Amino acid sequence: SKCHRNPWQAFILTFFIILSDCTVLVSDGRRIVGGTLAANDRWGWQVSMHWRGKHVCGGAIISPRWVITAAHCFVE
């Protein structure tokens, strides 16, 4: 079919679509785009992990003793 004559065209198009979606620049230093402020106790299952006084990663409380987070939040 015509759609599969040159698979590199589809690859390159997909690459640039993904790249364009990942290059949102925020000039004022905010890390969340389009968010709104919430009271500290509004989302009780959310966790903000801090290192030396700065937020480094988020997580979610899944039981009284456990928080789940992304693997990239920890080196080991």
MARLUMRO-232679 format. One line per field, with one value per residue (C-alpha): y, z, x negated; residue number from 1. Coordinates in Angstrom, 1 decimal, decimal comma. Each point is the difference from the previous one (the first is absolute). Example, Ala and Ser with C-alpha at 12.3 -4.5 7.8 and 13.67 -1.06 7.14 Angstrom:
<atoms>
y <- c(-4,5	3,4)
z <- c(7,8	-0,7)
x <- c(-12,3	-1,4)
num <- c(1	2)
</atoms>
This chain:
<atoms>
y <- c(0,0	3,6	0,5	-2,4	0,9	1,8	-1,0	2,7	2,7	-1,3	-0,4	3,6	1,5	-1,9	1,1	3,7	-0,2	-1,5	2,5	3,0	-1,2	-0,2	3,4	2,2	2,9	1,9	3,3	0,7	-3,2	-1,9	-3,7	-0,6	1,7	0,8	-1,2	1,7	0,5	-2,4	0,0	-2,1	-2,4	-0,2	-3,2	-2,0	-3,0	2,0	0,2	2,6	-1,4	2,6	-0,1	2,9	2,1	-0,4	-2,2	-2,8	-2,4	-0,8	-3,1	-1,5	-1,6	-3,6	-1,3	1,3	-1,0	0,3	2,7	-0,8	2,2	-0,1	-1,9	3,1	1,5	-2,1	-0,8	-3,5)
z <- c(0,0	-0,4	3,8	0,4	-3,0	2,2	3,6	0,9	-0,8	2,7	2,4	-0,6	0,2	3,3	1,4	-0,7	1,4	3,2	0,1	-0,5	2,8	2,4	-0,6	1,8	1,5	3,0	0,4	3,7	1,3	0,9	-0,4	-0,3	-3,0	0,3	3,6	2,8	3,7	2,5	3,7	1,8	1,3	-3,2	-1,5	3,1	-1,8	-1,9	1,3	-0,7	0,7	1,0	0,0	1,7	0,1	-3,6	-1,7	-2,0	-0,8	0,6	1,1	1,2	3,3	-0,6	3,6	3,5	-0,5	-3,7	-2,6	-3,7	-2,3	-3,3	-0,3	-1,2	3,5	1,4	-1,2	1,4)
x <- c(0,0	-1,0	-0,2	-2,9	-2,2	-2,6	0,1	-2,6	2,6	2,3	-2,9	-1,2	3,5	0,6	-3,4	0,7	3,6	-1,4	-2,9	2,3	2,3	-3,0	-1,5	2,5	-2,0	1,2	-1,7	0,9	-1,6	3,2	-0,1	3,8	1,7	3,6	0,4	2,0	-0,8	1,5	0,2	-2,6	2,6	2,1	-1,7	-0,8	-1,5	-2,6	-3,5	-2,8	-3,4	-2,6	-3,8	-1,8	3,1	1,0	2,7	-1,7	2,8	3,6	1,8	3,3	0,8	1,2	0,2	-0,8	-3,7	-0,6	-0,4	-0,3	-2,1	-1,9	-3,2	-1,9	0,6	-2,8	-3,6	-0,1)
num <- c(1	2	3	4	5	6	7	8	9	10	11	12	13	14	15	16	17	18	19	20	21	22	23	24	25	26	27	28	29	30	31	32	33	34	35	36	37	38	39	40	41	42	43	44	45	46	47	48	49	50	51	52	53	54	55	56	57	58	59	60	61	62	63	64	65	66	67	68	69	70	71	72	73	74	75	76)
</atoms>
